[in-house]
Amino acid sequence: MVDGYDNHRFAEPVPYVPYGLKKKSTTMGWIQLDKPVMLCHNEHDDIEVPAGTYELRQCRSWEANPVGIWTLNID
């Protein structure tokens, strides 16, 4: 269970599976939401994340990659 990462905070702890392979990847892990959960951050509006399975990715440089995303719905 995790309640936040990188200045992002979930309204409640959510199930989290970390990326466990030794191969280098931008994938940090996966979360499974059984119901919608609010995600809060001090630099943007709070958003409601719908139920589903999400891959958490680390963007190497936001300035160099303005179209980068931190989640990918694979549900």
N, CA, C and O atoms as a CHARMM CRD file, in Angstrom:
* protein
*
  300
    1    1 MET  N      0.84300  -1.18300   0.00000 PROA 1      0.00000
    2    1 MET  CA     0.00000   0.00000   0.00000 PROA 1      0.00000
    3    1 MET  C      0.89000   1.24900   0.00000 PROA 1      0.00000
    4    1 MET  O      1.94600   1.28500   0.63100 PROA 1      0.00000
    5    2 VAL  N      0.43000   2.26000  -0.72300 PROA 2      0.00000
    6    2 VAL  CA     1.16300   3.51600  -0.79100 PROA 2      0.00000
    7    2 VAL  C      0.14600   4.66000  -0.77400 PROA 2      0.00000
    8    2 VAL  O     -0.94900   4.53900  -1.32300 PROA 2      0.00000
    9    3 ASP  N      0.52400   5.77200  -0.13700 PROA 3      0.00000
   10    3 ASP  CA    -0.40200   6.91500  -0.11500 PROA 3      0.00000
   11    3 ASP  C      0.11300   8.09400  -0.92300 PROA 3      0.00000
   12    3 ASP  O     -0.57200   9.11000  -1.03800 PROA 3      0.00000
   13    4 GLY  N      1.32500   7.97200  -1.49000 PROA 4      0.00000
   14    4 GLY  CA     1.82400   9.05600  -2.31300 PROA 4      0.00000
   15    4 GLY  C      3.18500   8.74700  -2.89600 PROA 4      0.00000
   16    4 GLY  O      3.82000   7.75300  -2.54300 PROA 4      0.00000
   17    5 TYR  N      3.62800   9.62400  -3.80700 PROA 5      0.00000
   18    5 TYR  CA     4.94600   9.53200  -4.41800 PROA 5      0.00000
   19    5 TYR  C      5.25200  10.87300  -5.06800 PROA 5      0.00000
   20    5 TYR  O      4.34500  11.54000  -5.56600 PROA 5      0.00000
   21    6 ASP  N      6.48900  11.26800  -5.06900 PROA 6      0.00000
   22    6 ASP  CA     6.96400  12.45700  -5.77900 PROA 6      0.00000
   23    6 ASP  C      6.02500  13.66100  -5.65100 PROA 6      0.00000
   24    6 ASP  O      5.61300  14.23700  -6.65800 PROA 6      0.00000
   25    7 ASN  N      5.69200  14.03600  -4.43000 PROA 7      0.00000
   26    7 ASN  CA     4.81300  15.17600  -4.12400 PROA 7      0.00000
   27    7 ASN  C      3.35800  14.98100  -4.55800 PROA 7      0.00000
   28    7 ASN  O      2.56200  15.91300  -4.44100 PROA 7      0.00000
   29    8 HSD  N      2.99600  13.81600  -5.04500 PROA 8      0.00000
   30    8 HSD  CA     1.60000  13.48900  -5.33700 PROA 8      0.00000
   31    8 HSD  C      1.07400  12.67400  -4.15900 PROA 8      0.00000
   32    8 HSD  O      1.76500  11.78900  -3.65500 PROA 8      0.00000
   33    9 ARG  N     -0.14700  12.97100  -3.72100 PROA 9      0.00000
   34    9 ARG  CA    -0.73200  12.27500  -2.57900 PROA 9      0.00000
   35    9 ARG  C     -2.11700  11.75600  -2.94500 PROA 9      0.00000
   36    9 ARG  O     -2.94500  12.49400  -3.47800 PROA 9      0.00000
   37   10 PHE  N     -2.36000  10.48600  -2.65700 PROA 10     0.00000
   38   10 PHE  CA    -3.69200   9.91600  -2.81500 PROA 10     0.00000
   39   10 PHE  C     -4.49900  10.22800  -1.56700 PROA 10     0.00000
   40   10 PHE  O     -3.93400  10.35600  -0.48100 PROA 10     0.00000
   41   11 ALA  N     -5.81200  10.35300  -1.70700 PROA 11     0.00000
   42   11 ALA  CA    -6.68500  10.65700  -0.57100 PROA 11     0.00000
   43   11 ALA  C     -6.67800   9.51400   0.44400 PROA 11     0.00000
   44   11 ALA  O     -7.00100   9.71800   1.61400 PROA 11     0.00000
   45   12 GLU  N     -6.31200   8.32300   0.00100 PROA 12     0.00000
   46   12 GLU  CA    -6.23500   7.14700   0.87800 PROA 12     0.00000
   47   12 GLU  C     -5.17700   6.20100   0.30700 PROA 12     0.00000
   48   12 GLU  O     -4.87700   6.26500  -0.88500 PROA 12     0.00000
   49   13 PRO  N     -4.60900   5.32500   1.14100 PROA 13     0.00000
   50   13 PRO  CA    -3.60700   4.38100   0.63100 PROA 13     0.00000
   51   13 PRO  C     -4.20100   3.48200  -0.46200 PROA 13     0.00000
   52   13 PRO  O     -5.35100   3.05300  -0.37600 PROA 13     0.00000
   53   14 VAL  N     -3.38900   3.20900  -1.48900 PROA 14     0.00000
   54   14 VAL  CA    -3.82200   2.36200  -2.60700 PROA 14     0.00000
   55   14 VAL  C     -2.83100   1.20500  -2.77400 PROA 14     0.00000
   56   14 VAL  O     -1.65600   1.34500  -2.43600 PROA 14     0.00000
   57   15 PRO  N     -3.30500   0.04800  -3.29900 PROA 15     0.00000
   58   15 PRO  CA    -2.39700  -1.08400  -3.53100 PROA 15     0.00000
   59   15 PRO  C     -1.33900  -0.72600  -4.57400 PROA 15     0.00000
   60   15 PRO  O     -1.65200  -0.14500  -5.61300 PROA 15     0.00000
   61   16 TYR  N     -0.09400  -1.07800  -4.28900 PROA 16     0.00000
   62   16 TYR  CA     1.04000  -0.73800  -5.15300 PROA 16     0.00000
   63   16 TYR  C      1.95900  -1.95000  -5.31200 PROA 16     0.00000
   64   16 TYR  O      2.30500  -2.60900  -4.33200 PROA 16     0.00000
   65   17 VAL  N      2.34700  -2.23400  -6.54400 PROA 17     0.00000
   66   17 VAL  CA     3.31200  -3.29300  -6.83300 PROA 17     0.00000
   67   17 VAL  C      4.51700  -2.62600  -7.48200 PROA 17     0.00000
   68   17 VAL  O      4.39300  -2.10200  -8.58900 PROA 17     0.00000
   69   18 PRO  N      5.68900  -2.62700  -6.82600 PROA 18     0.00000
   70   18 PRO  CA     6.85800  -1.97100  -7.41100 PROA 18     0.00000
   71   18 PRO  C      7.43700  -2.76600  -8.57900 PROA 18     0.00000
   72   18 PRO  O      7.28300  -3.98500  -8.65500 PROA 18     0.00000
   73   19 TYR  N      8.10000  -2.05900  -9.48000 PROA 19     0.00000
   74   19 TYR  CA     8.82100  -2.68700 -10.58900 PROA 19     0.00000
   75   19 TYR  C     10.00200  -3.42200  -9.98900 PROA 19     0.00000
   76   19 TYR  O     10.84900  -2.79900  -9.34800 PROA 19     0.00000
   77   20 GLY  N     10.08100  -4.72100 -10.17800 PROA 20     0.00000
   78   20 GLY  CA    11.10000  -5.50900  -9.49200 PROA 20     0.00000
   79   20 GLY  C     12.20600  -6.05600 -10.36600 PROA 20     0.00000
   80   20 GLY  O     13.11600  -6.70200  -9.84600 PROA 20     0.00000
   81   21 LEU  N     12.17500  -5.83000 -11.66400 PROA 21     0.00000
   82   21 LEU  CA    13.21600  -6.37100 -12.52800 PROA 21     0.00000
   83   21 LEU  C     14.49000  -5.53900 -12.43700 PROA 21     0.00000
   84   21 LEU  O     14.43500  -4.34100 -12.16000 PROA 21     0.00000
   85   22 LYS  N     15.62100  -6.16600 -12.66700 PROA 22     0.00000
   86   22 LYS  CA    16.89400  -5.43900 -12.63100 PROA 22     0.00000
   87   22 LYS  C     17.11700  -4.60800 -13.88700 PROA 22     0.00000
   88   22 LYS  O     17.93000  -3.68400 -13.88700 PROA 22     0.00000
   89   23 LYS  N     16.39000  -4.93700 -14.96400 PROA 23     0.00000
   90   23 LYS  CA    16.50400  -4.18000 -16.20700 PROA 23     0.00000
   91   23 LYS  C     16.05000  -2.74200 -15.96400 PROA 23     0.00000
   92   23 LYS  O     15.00400  -2.51500 -15.35700 PROA 23     0.00000
   93   24 LYS  N     16.83200  -1.77200 -16.43400 PROA 24     0.00000
   94   24 LYS  CA    16.50200  -0.35700 -16.23900 PROA 24     0.00000
   95   24 LYS  C     15.21700  -0.01100 -16.97900 PROA 24     0.00000
   96   24 LYS  O     15.02000  -0.43000 -18.11900 PROA 24     0.00000
   97   25 SER  N     14.35300   0.74800 -16.33500 PROA 25     0.00000
   98   25 SER  CA    13.07000   1.11200 -16.91100 PROA 25     0.00000
   99   25 SER  C     12.57500   2.40600 -16.29400 PROA 25     0.00000
  100   25 SER  O     12.97000   2.76200 -15.18400 PROA 25     0.00000
  101   26 THR  N     11.70500   3.11400 -17.01700 PROA 26     0.00000
  102   26 THR  CA    11.05200   4.28700 -16.43800 PROA 26     0.00000
  103   26 THR  C      9.82200   3.87400 -15.63400 PROA 26     0.00000
  104   26 THR  O      9.20700   4.70700 -14.96700 PROA 26     0.00000
  105   27 THR  N      9.46400   2.59800 -15.69300 PROA 27     0.00000
  106   27 THR  CA     8.32800   2.10200 -14.91100 PROA 27     0.00000
  107   27 THR  C      8.72500   2.01700 -13.44400 PROA 27     0.00000
  108   27 THR  O      9.72400   1.38500 -13.09900 PROA 27     0.00000
  109   28 MET  N      7.93500   2.65900 -12.58000 PROA 28     0.00000
  110   28 MET  CA     8.18000   2.61100 -11.14700 PROA 28     0.00000
  111   28 MET  C      7.37700   1.49200 -10.49300 PROA 28     0.00000
  112   28 MET  O      7.79700   0.93600  -9.47800 PROA 28     0.00000
  113   29 GLY  N      6.22600   1.16100 -11.07000 PROA 29     0.00000
  114   29 GLY  CA     5.36600   0.12700 -10.50400 PROA 29     0.00000
  115   29 GLY  C      3.95500   0.28800 -11.01800 PROA 29     0.00000
  116   29 GLY  O      3.71300   1.01300 -11.98400 PROA 29     0.00000
  117   30 TRP  N      3.01500  -0.39500 -10.36400 PROA 30     0.00000
  118   30 TRP  CA     1.61900  -0.37500 -10.77300 PROA 30     0.00000
  119   30 TRP  C      0.72400  -0.16800  -9.56300 PROA 30     0.00000
  120   30 TRP  O      1.03700  -0.62500  -8.46300 PROA 30     0.00000
  121   31 ILE  N     -0.39500   0.52600  -9.77000 PROA 31     0.00000
  122   31 ILE  CA    -1.41700   0.65200  -8.72500 PROA 31     0.00000
  123   31 ILE  C     -2.72100   0.07800  -9.25600 PROA 31     0.00000
  124   31 ILE  O     -2.99000   0.12400 -10.45700 PROA 31     0.00000
  125   32 GLN  N     -3.52200  -0.45900  -8.35500 PROA 32     0.00000
  126   32 GLN  CA    -4.83400  -1.01800  -8.68900 PROA 32     0.00000
  127   32 GLN  C     -5.87500  -0.27100  -7.87100 PROA 32     0.00000
  128   32 GLN  O     -5.86600  -0.33100  -6.64200 PROA 32     0.00000
  129   33 LEU  N     -6.77300   0.43500  -8.55400 PROA 33     0.00000
  130   33 LEU  CA    -7.82600   1.18200  -7.87000 PROA 33     0.00000
  131   33 LEU  C     -9.15200   0.47100  -8.07400 PROA 33     0.00000
  132   33 LEU  O     -9.59600   0.28300  -9.20700 PROA 33     0.00000
  133   34 ASP  N     -9.78800   0.07300  -6.96600 PROA 34     0.00000
  134   34 ASP  CA   -11.09500  -0.57600  -7.03200 PROA 34     0.00000
  135   34 ASP  C    -12.22300   0.43700  -7.15400 PROA 34     0.00000
  136   34 ASP  O    -13.33900   0.10100  -7.55100 PROA 34     0.00000
  137   35 LYS  N    -11.91300   1.69000  -6.80400 PROA 35     0.00000
  138   35 LYS  CA   -12.89700   2.77700  -6.88100 PROA 35     0.00000
  139   35 LYS  C    -12.13800   4.05300  -7.21200 PROA 35     0.00000
  140   35 LYS  O    -10.92000   4.09200  -7.03900 PROA 35     0.00000
  141   36 PRO  N    -12.80500   5.08600  -7.67500 PROA 36     0.00000
  142   36 PRO  CA   -12.11500   6.35500  -7.95800 PROA 36     0.00000
  143   36 PRO  C    -11.45000   6.91900  -6.69700 PROA 36     0.00000
  144   36 PRO  O    -12.00400   6.82600  -5.60200 PROA 36     0.00000
  145   37 VAL  N    -10.26200   7.50100  -6.86000 PROA 37     0.00000
  146   37 VAL  CA    -9.51100   8.06900  -5.73900 PROA 37     0.00000
  147   37 VAL  C     -8.98100   9.44100  -6.15000 PROA 37     0.00000
  148   37 VAL  O     -8.50500   9.61600  -7.27100 PROA 37     0.00000
  149   38 MET  N     -9.06400  10.39900  -5.25100 PROA 38     0.00000
  150   38 MET  CA    -8.53600  11.74300  -5.51400 PROA 38     0.00000
  151   38 MET  C     -7.01100  11.72800  -5.41200 PROA 38     0.00000
  152   38 MET  O     -6.44300  11.11300  -4.51000 PROA 38     0.00000
  153   39 LEU  N     -6.35800  12.41700  -6.35200 PROA 39     0.00000
  154   39 LEU  CA    -4.91100  12.56700  -6.37200 PROA 39     0.00000
  155   39 LEU  C     -4.61100  14.05600  -6.22200 PROA 39     0.00000
  156   39 LEU  O     -5.11300  14.87300  -6.99400 PROA 39     0.00000
  157   40 CYS  N     -3.80200  14.40600  -5.23800 PROA 40     0.00000
  158   40 CYS  CA    -3.52700  15.81100  -4.92500 PROA 40     0.00000
  159   40 CYS  C     -2.05300  16.14100  -5.15200 PROA 40     0.00000
  160   40 CYS  O     -1.17200  15.31300  -4.92000 PROA 40     0.00000
  161   41 HSD  N     -1.80700  17.35900  -5.60600 PROA 41     0.00000
  162   41 HSD  CA    -0.44800  17.85900  -5.80600 PROA 41     0.00000
  163   41 HSD  C     -0.47800  19.36100  -5.61900 PROA 41     0.00000
  164   41 HSD  O     -1.46800  20.01300  -5.95100 PROA 41     0.00000
  165   42 ASN  N      0.61200  19.91800  -5.08500 PROA 42     0.00000
  166   42 ASN  CA     0.60900  21.35700  -4.80400 PROA 42     0.00000
  167   42 ASN  C      0.83200  22.22700  -6.03600 PROA 42     0.00000
  168   42 ASN  O      0.71100  23.44800  -5.94000 PROA 42     0.00000
  169   43 GLU  N      1.15700  21.63700  -7.20400 PROA 43     0.00000
  170   43 GLU  CA     1.40900  22.43900  -8.39700 PROA 43     0.00000
  171   43 GLU  C      0.30900  22.33600  -9.45300 PROA 43     0.00000
  172   43 GLU  O      0.41100  22.96800 -10.50500 PROA 43     0.00000
  173   44 HSD  N     -0.72800  21.56000  -9.19700 PROA 44     0.00000
  174   44 HSD  CA    -1.85000  21.48700 -10.13700 PROA 44     0.00000
  175   44 HSD  C     -3.12300  21.13700  -9.37700 PROA 44     0.00000
  176   44 HSD  O     -3.07200  20.76200  -8.20600 PROA 44     0.00000
  177   45 ASP  N     -4.25400  21.25900 -10.04200 PROA 45     0.00000
  178   45 ASP  CA    -5.53200  20.95300  -9.41500 PROA 45     0.00000
  179   45 ASP  C     -5.60100  19.47800  -9.03600 PROA 45     0.00000
  180   45 ASP  O     -4.97400  18.62600  -9.66600 PROA 45     0.00000
  181   46 ASP  N     -6.37400  19.20000  -7.99300 PROA 46     0.00000
  182   46 ASP  CA    -6.62400  17.81100  -7.61600 PROA 46     0.00000
  183   46 ASP  C     -7.42400  17.14800  -8.73200 PROA 46     0.00000
  184   46 ASP  O     -8.26800  17.78200  -9.36600 PROA 46     0.00000
  185   47 ILE  N     -7.15000  15.86600  -8.96400 PROA 47     0.00000
  186   47 ILE  CA    -7.88900  15.13200  -9.98600 PROA 47     0.00000
  187   47 ILE  C     -8.41900  13.84000  -9.39500 PROA 47     0.00000
  188   47 ILE  O     -7.82500  13.26200  -8.48500 PROA 47     0.00000
  189   48 GLU  N     -9.54500  13.39900  -9.92900 PROA 48     0.00000
  190   48 GLU  CA   -10.09500  12.11400  -9.51700 PROA 48     0.00000
  191   48 GLU  C     -9.62900  11.06800 -10.52600 PROA 48     0.00000
  192   48 GLU  O     -9.91700  11.16900 -11.71800 PROA 48     0.00000
  193   49 VAL  N     -8.90600  10.06200 -10.03500 PROA 49     0.00000
  194   49 VAL  CA    -8.40300   8.99600 -10.89300 PROA 49     0.00000
  195   49 VAL  C     -9.44000   7.88000 -10.89200 PROA 49     0.00000
  196   49 VAL  O     -9.75900   7.34700  -9.82900 PROA 49     0.00000
  197   50 PRO  N     -9.97700   7.51000 -12.05800 PROA 50     0.00000
  198   50 PRO  CA   -11.00300   6.46200 -12.11700 PROA 50     0.00000
  199   50 PRO  C    -10.45100   5.09600 -11.70000 PROA 50     0.00000
  200   50 PRO  O     -9.24100   4.87100 -11.72000 PROA 50     0.00000
  201   51 ALA  N    -11.34800   4.20000 -11.32500 PROA 51     0.00000
  202   51 ALA  CA   -10.95700   2.83700 -10.98000 PROA 51     0.00000
  203   51 ALA  C    -10.25600   2.19500 -12.16900 PROA 51     0.00000
  204   51 ALA  O    -10.60800   2.46100 -13.31800 PROA 51     0.00000
  205   52 GLY  N     -9.26500   1.35000 -11.89500 PROA 52     0.00000
  206   52 GLY  CA    -8.53000   0.66800 -12.95500 PROA 52     0.00000
  207   52 GLY  C     -7.12600   0.31900 -12.51300 PROA 52     0.00000
  208   52 GLY  O     -6.74900   0.55800 -11.36600 PROA 52     0.00000
  209   53 THR  N     -6.35600  -0.24300 -13.41900 PROA 53     0.00000
  210   53 THR  CA    -4.95900  -0.58800 -13.17100 PROA 53     0.00000
  211   53 THR  C     -4.09200   0.40700 -13.92600 PROA 53     0.00000
  212   53 THR  O     -4.30400   0.64600 -15.11500 PROA 53     0.00000
  213   54 TYR  N     -3.11400   0.98600 -13.23700 PROA 54     0.00000
  214   54 TYR  CA    -2.26300   2.02100 -13.81600 PROA 54     0.00000
  215   54 TYR  C     -0.79300   1.67700 -13.64300 PROA 54     0.00000
  216   54 TYR  O     -0.38000   1.14200 -12.61400 PROA 54     0.00000
  217   55 GLU  N     -0.01400   1.99300 -14.66700 PROA 55     0.00000
  218   55 GLU  CA     1.43100   1.87100 -14.60800 PROA 55     0.00000
  219   55 GLU  C      1.97900   3.24300 -14.24200 PROA 55     0.00000
  220   55 GLU  O      1.66000   4.23600 -14.89700 PROA 55     0.00000
  221   56 LEU  N      2.79900   3.30400 -13.20200 PROA 56     0.00000
  222   56 LEU  CA     3.40900   4.56800 -12.80600 PROA 56     0.00000
  223   56 LEU  C      4.75900   4.68100 -13.48900 PROA 56     0.00000
  224   56 LEU  O      5.60700   3.79900 -13.35800 PROA 56     0.00000
  225   57 ARG  N      4.95400   5.76700 -14.21600 PROA 57     0.00000
  226   57 ARG  CA     6.20600   5.99200 -14.93700 PROA 57     0.00000
  227   57 ARG  C      6.87400   7.24800 -14.44000 PROA 57     0.00000
  228   57 ARG  O      6.21000   8.20100 -14.03200 PROA 57     0.00000
  229   58 GLN  N      8.18500   7.24600 -14.47400 PROA 58     0.00000
  230   58 GLN  CA     8.96400   8.41600 -14.09600 PROA 58     0.00000
  231   58 GLN  C      9.39400   9.13000 -15.36200 PROA 58     0.00000
  232   58 GLN  O     10.07000   8.54900 -16.21100 PROA 58     0.00000
  233   59 CYS  N      9.00500  10.38500 -15.48800 PROA 59     0.00000
  234   59 CYS  CA     9.41600  11.19600 -16.62600 PROA 59     0.00000
  235   59 CYS  C     10.81700  11.70700 -16.33300 PROA 59     0.00000
  236   59 CYS  O     11.04000  12.32100 -15.28900 PROA 59     0.00000
  237   60 ARG  N     11.74900  11.47100 -17.21400 PROA 60     0.00000
  238   60 ARG  CA    13.15000  11.83700 -16.96600 PROA 60     0.00000
  239   60 ARG  C     13.34000  13.34700 -16.85500 PROA 60     0.00000
  240   60 ARG  O     14.11000  13.80600 -16.01200 PROA 60     0.00000
  241   61 SER  N     12.65700  14.12200 -17.68400 PROA 61     0.00000
  242   61 SER  CA    12.76400  15.57700 -17.61800 PROA 61     0.00000
  243   61 SER  C     11.48800  16.18600 -18.17500 PROA 61     0.00000
  244   61 SER  O     11.22400  16.08500 -19.37300 PROA 61     0.00000
  245   62 TRP  N     10.71300  16.80500 -17.33500 PROA 62     0.00000
  246   62 TRP  CA     9.45700  17.39000 -17.79300 PROA 62     0.00000
  247   62 TRP  C      9.71900  18.48300 -18.82000 PROA 62     0.00000
  248   62 TRP  O      8.99700  18.58100 -19.81200 PROA 62     0.00000
  249   63 GLU  N     10.74600  19.31100 -18.59600 PROA 63     0.00000
  250   63 GLU  CA    11.03300  20.40800 -19.51200 PROA 63     0.00000
  251   63 GLU  C     11.40900  19.88800 -20.89600 PROA 63     0.00000
  252   63 GLU  O     11.07600  20.51500 -21.90100 PROA 63     0.00000
  253   64 ALA  N     12.09400  18.75700 -20.96100 PROA 64     0.00000
  254   64 ALA  CA    12.52800  18.20600 -22.23500 PROA 64     0.00000
  255   64 ALA  C     11.45200  17.32900 -22.87300 PROA 64     0.00000
  256   64 ALA  O     11.55700  16.96500 -24.04400 PROA 64     0.00000
  257   65 ASN  N     10.42700  16.99500 -22.10500 PROA 65     0.00000
  258   65 ASN  CA     9.40200  16.08100 -22.60200 PROA 65     0.00000
  259   65 ASN  C      8.03000  16.54400 -22.12400 PROA 65     0.00000
  260   65 ASN  O      7.41700  15.87400 -21.29300 PROA 65     0.00000
  261   66 PRO  N      7.53400  17.67000 -22.62700 PROA 66     0.00000
  262   66 PRO  CA     6.28000  18.22600 -22.10700 PROA 66     0.00000
  263   66 PRO  C      5.05300  17.36500 -22.38400 PROA 66     0.00000
  264   66 PRO  O      3.99100  17.62400 -21.81600 PROA 66     0.00000
  265   67 VAL  N      5.16400  16.35700 -23.23300 PROA 67     0.00000
  266   67 VAL  CA     4.02200  15.49100 -23.47900 PROA 67     0.00000
  267   67 VAL  C      4.13400  14.20000 -22.67000 PROA 67     0.00000
  268   67 VAL  O      3.34100  13.28100 -22.87000 PROA 67     0.00000
  269   68 GLY  N      5.09800  14.11800 -21.76700 PROA 68     0.00000
  270   68 GLY  CA     5.26300  12.93000 -20.93000 PROA 68     0.00000
  271   68 GLY  C      4.04600  12.70900 -20.04900 PROA 68     0.00000
  272   68 GLY  O      3.35900  13.66100 -19.67600 PROA 68     0.00000
  273   69 ILE  N      3.78400  11.46300 -19.72000 PROA 69     0.00000
  274   69 ILE  CA     2.67400  11.11700 -18.84000 PROA 69     0.00000
  275   69 ILE  C      3.18800  10.29800 -17.68500 PROA 69     0.00000
  276   69 ILE  O      4.20400   9.61700 -17.82500 PROA 69     0.00000
  277   70 TRP  N      2.53000  10.34000 -16.55800 PROA 70     0.00000
  278   70 TRP  CA     2.97800   9.55100 -15.40800 PROA 70     0.00000
  279   70 TRP  C      2.14000   8.29700 -15.22000 PROA 70     0.00000
  280   70 TRP  O      2.52700   7.42000 -14.44700 PROA 70     0.00000
  281   71 THR  N      0.99500   8.18300 -15.90700 PROA 71     0.00000
  282   71 THR  CA     0.20700   6.96600 -15.79100 PROA 71     0.00000
  283   71 THR  C     -0.22100   6.48900 -17.16700 PROA 71     0.00000
  284   71 THR  O     -0.32800   7.26900 -18.11400 PROA 71     0.00000
  285   72 LEU  N     -0.45900   5.21200 -17.24900 PROA 72     0.00000
  286   72 LEU  CA    -0.96600   4.61500 -18.46500 PROA 72     0.00000
  287   72 LEU  C     -2.01200   3.60400 -18.02800 PROA 72     0.00000
  288   72 LEU  O     -1.68600   2.63100 -17.34700 PROA 72     0.00000
  289   73 ASN  N     -3.25000   3.81900 -18.40500 PROA 73     0.00000
  290   73 ASN  CA    -4.31600   2.90000 -18.00900 PROA 73     0.00000
  291   73 ASN  C     -4.19900   1.63900 -18.84400 PROA 73     0.00000
  292   73 ASN  O     -4.38400   1.68000 -20.06100 PROA 73     0.00000
  293   74 ILE  N     -3.89200   0.51600 -18.20200 PROA 74     0.00000
  294   74 ILE  CA    -3.72600  -0.74800 -18.92100 PROA 74     0.00000
  295   74 ILE  C     -4.84800  -1.71000 -18.59000 PROA 74     0.00000
  296   74 ILE  O     -4.72200  -2.91300 -18.81400 PROA 74     0.00000
  297   75 ASP  N     -5.91900  -1.20500 -18.06900 PROA 75     0.00000
  298   75 ASP  CA    -7.06400  -2.00800 -17.65900 PROA 75     0.00000
  299   75 ASP  C     -7.91300  -2.37900 -18.84400 PROA 75     0.00000
  300   75 ASP  O     -8.92700  -3.05800 -18.68800 PROA 75     0.00000
